[in-house]
Amino acid sequence: MPQSSEHNPNLKQVLVTGASGLIGTDLLDSIKSTHEVSTYGRRLIPGFEGVKGELSDRAALDTAMSGINTVVHLAAVLPDIDDDDLLMSVNVNGTYNLFDSAKENGAKRIVLASTGAISGGYMDDPAVKQIVAGNRSELDDQSLMISEMDPPRPAGIYAATKIWGEALGRYHSEVNGISVVCLRLGRVIASDDPEDDLRRSIHLSRRDAVQAITKSIEAPTRLKFACFYVSSNNSNRWRDNESARANIGYSPRD
């Protein structure tokens, strides 16, 4: 267990939702010695303080949120679940409850696991297809990258629900003073071995995902709101990591 924050004022009390997932499991292992970590979700995690509950359970959320400085919100219904009602219930209504509980309980920062699928529509563009195929050198503009300055083009309802989460984060940052970092994460898989060029172009390794989240937890308090694309250093990458590098020091290792 980390040293008590009573003796180390630099420690952050971090609540992780969805901690039983692939990214959550890796994150807990990485930050358990440097932060006071607790969890919220449908199951308790051995070795960690936690509260069991759904995102719809406001009383349980408020219990979990008590005394928390930073929330890492990983819990979500993923795009392979073909159930729009469930996506709306968890990713929209549940995220609303999470942010509102964080506000009412005095949390200072929320790190939101958004998704690179917000830009999924760009994969139909000829220039992006060239990059994916490894033919960037044939483009007139060889520096082409999709960044957070480009309009979202969600590839499905899942991605659209994540845009809602980002908009909610902007609202709470500007109106309620919570620092919100939205990470448009690339595709993370257990094997860290993407199957083809397309999936390789959007790949985010497990340790790069943990790095981006950890650096967002520890980012300076002056960072009030931001959205960053986060991918690994893939040779055919077309989403820009530059803002993540400049603002939180993200530097992909893979």
N, C-alpha and C positions, 0 to 999 in steps of 0.2 A: 504493500500500500504506500502511496505517496505521503510525504511529510504533511502533517496537518497544516491547513492554511492559516491557523491561528499563529503558527510559528513562521510560516513562509507566506507573506502577503502577496507574493507574485503568482502563487498558484491560482488557477481558475477552477471554479466549480462547474463542471461540464456535464450536461445531460445529453445523452445520445438516444434518439429514437430509432427504431428499426435496427437495433444493435446486433440482432442475431443473424443478419444477412452477411453476405460475403465482405462487403466494404466495412460494415460495422464491426465484424469480428476482428478484421485486421487492424482497424482503428483502435479498438479497445486495447489490444495487445501492445500497440505502439505508444499510447499516451497514459497507460495506467500508472506508470512510475513517475510521471511529471505533472499530473493533474488529478484533482479530486473528481472521479468519474462515477456517474450513476446512469441508469438506463430506464427507458420507458418503452413498453411494447406488449405484444401478445404473450410473451414468455419472459421469465426471469433468466438472467445470465449468471451462471455459477461464478462466484468470486467477486461479484459486483453488487453494490446496493442498487435497488431498483424498485419500480412500481409496475405492476401488471395491469394493463388496460388497453382499451381501444382509443383511437383519436376522438371518437365521439363522446367519450366519458370525461366530461369536464371536471368533475370532482377529483377523479384519479389524476388527471393532468395537473391540476392545481397542487395536489399533494407532491407529485414528482418535481414540480417546478420550484418549490419552496427553497429559497437560498441559492438558486442557480444563477451563475454569471453568464454562461454561454450555452446555447442549445445547438446541437448538430442534428438537423432534421433529415434523417435518411429514410424514415418510414414512408412507404408509398406502394400503391398498386402499380405493377410494372406493365410495359406495353404488350407482353405476351398474354396478358389476361384480357380476353375479348368480352368485356363487360363494362359498357359505358356507365351504367348506374353505379357500379362499384368504384370505378375511376372517379366519378364525381363525389361519391360519399367520402372516400378516403383522401384523395389528392386535392380536392377543392374544400369540402366542408371540414375535413379533418385538419387540413393545413390552416384554415381560418381559426379553428379552435386552438391549435398550437400557438399561433402568433398572438391571439388574444390572451391566452393564459400567460405567455411570456411577458406581455405588456403589464398585466395586472399584478404579476408577481415580481416585477422589477428586474427581469433579465436585461443584460446590457448588449448582448450580441446574439444573432441567429445566423448560423451557417446553413444555408438551404442547399440540399442536393437537387439541383436542377438537372437539365439534360442537354447534351449536344444535339439531340433530336429536334430541338427548337429550330435548328437550321437544316433539318432533313430535306426540305424542299429544294435546296440548292444542289442536291445530288443529281437532279435532272438536268442541270445546266451543262452545256457542252464543255465549257472550260473546266469545271469541277470533274467531269468524267475524264478529261485528259490527265488531270493531276492524279486521280485515283489510279489510272492505268500506268502511271509512272512517266508520263510524257509532258511534264511541266515545261521542259526546254523548248517545246514546240509552240508555246503560247506567246502572243505578243507582249502580254504583261506577265512576266515570269515570277513576279512578286505577289501574285494574286493570293489573298487569304480572306476567308470570311471571319469577320470580327463582330464584337458586340455592337459596333456602330452600324452594322447591316440589319435590315428589318428581319424579324423572325419569320420563318416559313415552316411552321410545325408540320411534322410528318405523322399526323394522326392525333387522336383525342388525348392520348397520354401526354404528348408534347404540349398540347394546348393547355392542359391542366397545370403544367409546369410554368407556362407563361403567367397564368393566374397567380401562382406562388410568388413569382418575381414581382408582379405588380403589387401584391399584398405587402411584400417586403419593402418596396419603395414607399408605399403609404405609411407603414409603421416607422420607417426611418425618418421621413419628413414630418409626420404629424406627432409621433410619440417618442422620437429620439432614440430608437433602438438601432444599433449598428447592424446592418444586414449584408452578408456576403453570399451571393448566389453563384454557385459553381456549376457551369454547364458541362457536366462530366461526360467524357467519352465513354465508349463501351468497355466495361470491365467484365472479364470472364475468369473463371477459376484457374484455367490452364495457362493464362497469359500468352496464349498462342493463337492469334486470330486465324480464321479459316481461309481467307482469300483477300484479294487486294482491297475490296471495298471495306471489309471489316478491319483490315489493317490500317486503313486511312483514318479511322475514327477510334483506334485502339487507345485505351488508357490502362497502363499496367496497375496492378494492385498496389505496389509501393508508391507509384506516382499519385494515385488517388489519395492514399493516406497522407502523403506529403502536402498535397494541395489543401486538404481539410485541416491538417495540423497548422499549416502556415496561416490559414484563415482564422482559426481559433486564436492564434497568437499575434495577429496583425495589430498595428497601432490603433489606438482608440479614435484617431482622426479619420479613419476609414469609415464613413457613415453609410454609404450604399455603393455596391458595385456588383456587376455581373461579369464573369470571366469564363471564356472557353478554356477547358483543360483537357489536353491530349498528351500522349507520350510523344517522343521525338521521332515519329514515324516518317520514313522517307517520302511517302505520298500524302502527308498531312495537308489538309486544306482549311482547318480551323486554327485561328491565330491564338497562340499562347502569350502574346506580348504583354497584354494588360495584366495577366496573372503574374508574369515575371516582374513587371514594373511596380506593381502595387503590393504584392505579398511575397515576392522573392521566389516564386515557383520556378524550379529548374528541373525539367524532367530528367530522370536517371536512365530511362529505358527508351 
